[in-house]
């Protein structure tokens, strides 16, 4: 009986130690925030030098998981294939994210294939354009002038 209790105690200690030393587990609520990504990208306009290509993947993640993003001097672009459903539906979702995450943005074009927003005064604007790119792709372009 004593040996059995010692074995149980060792197993319990090993389980607790393993749980404390194990890397963090990812849960559904740990997914990157589209809002945080949008704000970070927009804040780096117009040069986009302080943003990484993968920062935009969080914007696409609710709608598709194959985003390819690039940051260049003057613009930031991402393109991806939406999860099932139509590109137009996913485009509306991206536009809703932009509108809710960037409440100061002016939404001046809303069509089934193109959403256009801008922030700032003329001559110092950051433009955000989300479009369908063919039958099954979405494209997000953020560009700025200062």
C-alpha positions in Angstrom: 0.0 0.0 0.0 2.8 2.4 0.9 4.5 1.8 -2.5 1.2 2.4 -4.3 0.8 5.8 -2.5 4.4 6.8 -3.3 3.8 6.0 -7.0 0.7 8.0 -7.1 2.5 10.9 -5.4 5.3 10.8 -7.9 2.8 10.7 -10.8 1.0 13.7 -9.4 4.2 15.6 -8.9 5.3 14.8 -12.5 2.0 15.9 -13.9 2.1 19.2 -12.0 5.7 19.8 -13.0 4.9 19.0 -16.6 2.0 21.4 -16.6 4.1 24.2 -15.2 6.9 23.7 -17.6 4.9 22.9 -20.7 4.5 25.7 -23.3 1.3 27.7 -23.3 -1.5 26.1 -25.1 -3.3 28.1 -27.8 -7.1 28.6 -27.3 -9.6 30.0 -29.7 -9.5 33.4 -27.9 -5.7 33.6 -28.5 -6.1 34.3 -32.2 -4.5 37.5 -33.3 -6.9 40.5 -33.4 -7.8 42.0 -36.7 -8.3 45.3 -35.0 -4.9 45.4 -33.4 -3.3 44.4 -36.8 -5.2 47.1 -38.7 -4.3 49.8 -36.2 -0.6 48.8 -36.2 -0.4 48.8 -40.0 -2.3 52.1 -40.3 0.0 53.7 -37.7 3.1 52.9 -39.7 1.8 54.7 -42.8 3.1 56.1 -45.1 6.4 54.3 -45.0 5.3 51.0 -43.6 8.9 50.3 -42.5 7.9 49.3 -39.0 5.4 46.6 -40.0 6.1 43.0 -40.8 4.6 41.2 -43.8 2.9 38.7 -41.4 1.1 41.5 -39.4 -1.7 41.6 -41.9 -2.4 37.9 -41.6 -4.5 38.7 -38.5 -6.8 40.8 -40.7 -7.4 37.9 -43.1 -7.6 35.1 -40.5 -11.3 35.3 -39.8 -11.9 35.0 -43.5 -9.1 32.9 -44.9 -5.8 31.3 -43.7 -3.6 31.6 -46.8 -2.9 35.3 -46.7 0.2 36.5 -48.4 1.2 40.0 -47.3 4.0 42.4 -48.3 5.1 45.7 -47.0 6.8 48.2 -49.4 7.6 51.8 -49.1 4.3 53.5 -49.6 1.9 50.5 -49.3 1.0 47.3 -47.5 -0.9 44.6 -49.4 -2.4 41.3 -48.5 -4.3 38.8 -50.7 -6.0 35.6 -49.6 -8.7 33.0 -50.5 -11.8 33.3 -48.3 -13.1 30.2 -46.4 -16.1 28.8 -48.2 -18.8 31.1 -49.3 -18.4 34.0 -51.7 -15.7 36.6 -51.9 -18.4 39.3 -51.8 -19.6 38.0 -48.4 -16.0 37.9 -47.0 -15.4 41.4 -48.4 -18.4 42.7 -46.5 -16.9 41.2 -43.3 -13.5 42.8 -43.9 -15.3 46.2 -44.4 -17.2 45.7 -41.2 -14.0 45.0 -39.4 -12.3 48.1 -40.8 -15.3 50.3 -39.9 -15.5 49.0 -36.3 -11.7 49.0 -35.7 -11.0 52.4 -37.2 -14.1 54.5 -36.3 -12.3 57.7 -37.5 -12.1 56.3 -41.0 -14.4 57.7 -43.7 -16.1 54.9 -45.7 -16.7 56.5 -49.1 -17.2 53.6 -51.4 -19.3 50.5 -50.7 -19.9 48.1 -53.5 -20.1 44.3 -53.8 -16.5 44.2 -55.2 -14.8 47.3 -53.6 -14.7 48.9 -50.2 -12.8 52.2 -49.8 -11.9 54.0 -46.6 -9.6 56.9 -45.7 -8.1 58.5 -42.7 -6.7 62.0 -42.4 -6.9 65.2 -44.4 -6.4 65.5 -48.1 -2.6 65.4 -48.9 -2.0 63.4 -45.7 -4.4 60.5 -46.2 -4.1 56.8 -45.4 -6.2 54.9 -47.9 -7.6 51.4 -47.1 -9.0 49.5 -50.1 -10.5 46.0 -49.9 -11.5 44.4 -53.1 -12.4 41.1 -54.6 -9.6 39.8 -56.9 -11.2 37.4 -59.2 -13.9 34.9 -58.2 -12.2 33.5 -55.1 -9.6 36.0 -53.8 -9.7 39.1 -51.6 -7.1 41.9 -51.6 -6.4 44.5 -49.0 -4.2 47.5 -49.8 -3.3 50.2 -47.3 -1.4 53.1 -48.7 -0.4 56.5 -47.3 0.8 59.9 -48.3 2.4 62.6 -46.1 
